[in-house]
């Protein structure tokens, strides 16, 4: 295959600029790709190690500049087809043309692979750096370190305006698997889409994913929680449920800390009570948090009121289960029996045993309130499986 004289040769710089315009990426990320391809066509050689290393560096720089991998690949492929289209071929056999075409495609494949490898390495480094920056900011936010002005400035750099109202969504990682990572991952995009138009920030803290979202219409946090529950396989009945908790909305940096504390407490309650719903709202669990604030008092109530149930045949467990179903059904024995898959007679027998052992009648409104609080406390303290702390 022959090329016409120098005057007819394509301009490498113009090809790079045209490819850059089409891909929407600066042409300098091509490096010497066009010149190397021209030499490949003339000689049939492979790209040299130094050239591949250059493309790897170009890919890394693209990642650091926030350029998408798709755009980078588009830049290289646009330059390839423009170069091939503009080559002034004057003669050559079919086999010669095929060899030249294969050489160009092979060089393009090698160059794109090197650029993508460099991009992925740098992208991982950038993501880790962003994750570390987010985690440091969030730790300082929770501890109050760095001063208010510094926190506000750093928050704005991360896209979070701390002057407004915010809510925290907390996702617990089940088991001992790899925790969900946030920065640069699909999780970021899930949270951003669900929170829009409000700003959001995600960070992995310990083995928990934390999402902070601004408040515009008041439903952002719930949308984020539902989206994360769906995406991370948190549905009821899954082998290991990832529980998601939502704190209430508060103003300013202190508000973020308060919402985080509420979400943490709600998550703890949901795990202790084995709640069926993977998504829990702190506002719906306030009564449990009130109980947990005075552990000594609730332990004393459980100990003094429910310890006699251990004298029953089979221990306290069956009677506690009956009380729980009875209160959950609005103190209707027939409904509790259906829930427990027992006869109504068996349920009423259990309730009579409770009344005899505790001297509190579950059918009496005042006694029922005391028993209900004690049963909730027992669940929160995991009694009787876990012995009560001594007073």
N, C-alpha and C positions, 0 to 999 in steps of 0.2 A: 504494500500500500504506500502511495506517495502523497506528500503534502505539498501544496503550492508554496511559492516563495514567502519570505518573511512578511511582506506587506499584507498577505492574505490570512496570516495566522490570527486566531482569536486573541483578544486582549485578556490576559488572566485577571487583571484587576477589575475590568468591567464585568467579567463573568461572576467574580466573587460579589461585586456590588449588586448585580441583578439577583443572584441567589439570596443574598441577604434581604433584599426588598421583598422577595416572594415569601421567605420563611419568617420574616419579621425578627431576624436575629442579626446582630452586627457581623459584617463579613470577616472581621479580624479573627473570629473563632475558627475560620477555615485554615489559618496558618498558611503553609506552603502547599496546600492540597492541590490546587489547580496546576501549579507549576510541576508538581510531582507527577500528576496524571498525564500531562503533556509528555513528560520523559518516559512514562510507562508505555504510552502509545508508540513512541519512537523506538524504544529498545525492548519492550516486552518483559522488563524486569519486575520483581516484586518490590513493594515498599520496603525501605531500609528500616532497621531498628530505630535509628535516630528520628526518622520521620514518624514512625508509629508512636514513639515517646512524645514527640511534639503534639500529636493529635490527642494523646492521653492528657497532656497538660491543658490543651484547649478545652477538653471536656470538663476537667476539674475547674477551670476558670469560669466556664459557663454555669456550673452548679453554684459556685460562690456568688455569681451575679444574679442568681434567681431565675435563670433561663430554664425552661422546661426541656426535658430530654427529647420530647417529640419535636420541638422547634430546632434543637441542635441536629437531630437526624435529618430533618427536612432541609436544613441548610446544606448539608453534605450531598444529599441526593439531588437537590435543585442544581447545585454546581455541577454534578456529574452529568445530568441530562443536557444542561445547557452547553457544557463543553463538547459532548458528543454531537449535538445538533449543529454546532458551529464549526466543527472541524472541516477544513476545505479538502476533502478527499478527491483526488484526481484519477486514481486508478488502483487496481488491486484485485486479486482473485477472491472468490468466496471464502476459501479457507483462511486467507490473510485477514479478511475483514472479521471473520469469526474469532480469530486469535486476538486481534486488537480489541474486539468487544469483550472477550473473556478477560483480557488483561485489565481493562478499565473496570469491569464489574468486580473482579477479584481485589483490585486496589481499593475500590469503594467499600467493599465489605470489610477489608482489613482496617481501613481508616475509621469507619463508623464503629467497628467493634472496639478499637483502641479508645476512641473518644467516649463511647458509652461506658467503658470500664473506668476511665478516669473520672467521668461524671458521677458514677455510682459510688466510687470511693470517697470523693469529695462531698457528695450529697449526704452520705452517712456521717461524715465528720461534721458537716454543718448542722445536721439534725441533732447530733449529740451535743454540740456547742449550744444550740438553741434550747435544748432540753435542760442543760445545766444552768443556763441563764434564767430560764423560767423557774426552775426549782429554787434557785438562790433567791430570786425575787419573791416567790411565794413563801419561802421560809422566813424571809425578812418581814414580809407582810403579816404573817401569823405571830411573829415574835415582837413586832414593832421596831425592829432594828433598822438603822439607816436614816431615820428621820422622815417626817411626813413629806417634805418637799422632794426628797430623793425618791421616795416610794412613788409619788405622783408622776415624777419625770420618767422613771423606769417603766411604770405602768403604761404611760402613753407610748413609749417606744415599742412596747409589746402589744399595743392596740387596745389597752384597757384604760378607760377614764375613771379614776377612782372617786371622782366627786359625786357620781350618781349612785343609784341603788343597784345592788348586785345580789345574786343568789349563787349558792354553791351546790353542785351536783357531785356526789361521791359514788364511785363504783368500786366494790370490793372484789378482789380476785380470789376465786375459789381454789382450793387445793394448793399444790406446790408447783404449778406450771409457771411458764414465763409470764410476768406481768404485762399488761397492755401498755405499750409505749404511746406517747402522745405526739411529741414534736415531729413534724414532717410526715406524719402517718395518715392513713385513711381516717383515723379517729378525729384528727383535727378537722378534716373536711366535714365529717358527720356532725360534729358539734357546731361548726360555723354555719352550716346550712340550717340546722334546727333552730339556732339562736337568732338568725337574721330577722330583722335588720340590726339587732343589738350586737355589740361586740362580745367576744368570748376569748377565753384563754384556757388551755388545757396543760396539765402537767402530771407526771407520774411521781407520786410521793410514797415511798415505801413500796408496798404491794397494792396501792390504791390509785385509781385514776381520779384526778380532781378536775372538774370543769367549772370555771367561774364565768357567769354570763350576766351581762347588763339586763336591765329591766326596761322594756318599752311598752309592751302590751300586757305584761304580767304572766304570760304563758310560756315564756322562753325556756325557763328551767324545766318545766314539765315536758315540753317538746324534746329538749335535749335528753332528759332521763329516759323517755320512751324510745327515742332513736337509739341511744346507747344500749338499752336493754334488748332491743330487737337485733341490733347489729352484732352484739357480743354474745348472743345465745343465752339470754337471761329469762326465757319464758318459763312459766310453771311446768314442772314435770321434767325439766332437763336434768341430766345426771348430776351436774354441779352448777347450781344456780348462781350467777353473778348478781348480787343484790345491789340495787341502786337507791340512794337516799337523796332527798332534796331538802336543803335548808330554806328557811324563810328569807325574804328580801329585806335588806337593811342598807342604810346610807354609809358611804365613805369606807376607808380602809378598815376601821373598827367593825363596820357592818359585814365585811367579807369574813373577818375572823369569827364573828358571832354566827353567821350562816354556816360556816365550816364546822364550828363546834356543834351546832344543832344537827347538821347532816351526819356527823360522826356518832352522836348519841342515838339518832334515829336508826342508823345502820346497826349499832350495837343491840338496840331493842329488837329490830327485825330478825337478827340472827338468833338472839336468845329465845324469841317466841316462835321461831320457825314459821314466820308469816308466809302465806301462800303467794301473795303478790310480790313479784320481784322488785317493783318500784314502790317506795314508801316515802311519804311526805312528813317532815318533822311536825308540821301543824296538826297532823292527824294522830300523833303519838305523844302529845304533850302530857297526857295523864300518866303514861308510863315513865316519862322523864321526871315528872314530879315525884313519883314513887322512888325512883333511883337516887334522887338527890339526898334522901335521908335513908341510907341503907340500914342504919342501926334500928330505926323505927320500924321499917318494913320487915327486917329480920326478926325483931321482937314480936311483931304481929303474927308472922308465919309460925314462929316457934310456939307461942302461947296458944294460938287458936287451932293450928292444923296438926301439930305433933300428935295429938290423940288419934288421928286417922291412921297412924302406923300400926295401931293395935288391931285393925281390921284384918280379916283373912285376905291374903294377897297384898297386904301393905296399903300405903296411902295412894298409890298410883291410880287404881281403878276408881276410887271415890273422887279424886281430883279431876280425873277425866270426865266423870259424870257431872260434877259441878261446872266445869268449863263449858260443856255442851249445853247444860241447862241454862246458864246465864247467856250464852251466845244465841240461844233460841228464844230469848225473851221470857224465860222461866215457864216454858211450855213443855211438860214432860213428854208428850207424844212426839213433838219435833225433836227433842233431844234423843229420844229412843231411835228415831229414824236415822239421825246423824251417827249414832253410836252402833247401829245395827243390833240393837237390843230390844227386848220387849218393854212395853210401858211398865209392866210389873217390876221388871229388874231395875229400871231407872228409879221408880218410886221407892223400892227397897233400899237402893244406894242412898237416896236422899234421906230416908228415915235413919239409916245408920249414921250419916253425917250429923243429923240433928241430935242423935243420942250421944255421940262421942264428943261433939263440940259444944253442946248446949245452945246451938244456934240453928234456927229453923230456916232452911233455904227458901221456903214459901212466904216467910214474913218479910215485908219490904225492908225494915230496918236491919234485921239479921242478914238478909240477902246482900245488902250493901257491904257490910263488914266482911262477909264470906267472899264476896266477889273481889274486893280489894286484896284480901289475903291470898286468893287463888292467883291473881295477877302477880302479886309479889313472889309467890312460889315459882311461877314460870320464869320471872325475871332472874331469880336467884338460882334457878335450875334445881330446886328442891323437890323431892327428897334425894335425887341422884347425887347432889353436892351437899355435904353437911353444912349447916349454918355456922357462921362465925360466932364465937362466944361473945356474949354481951360485954 
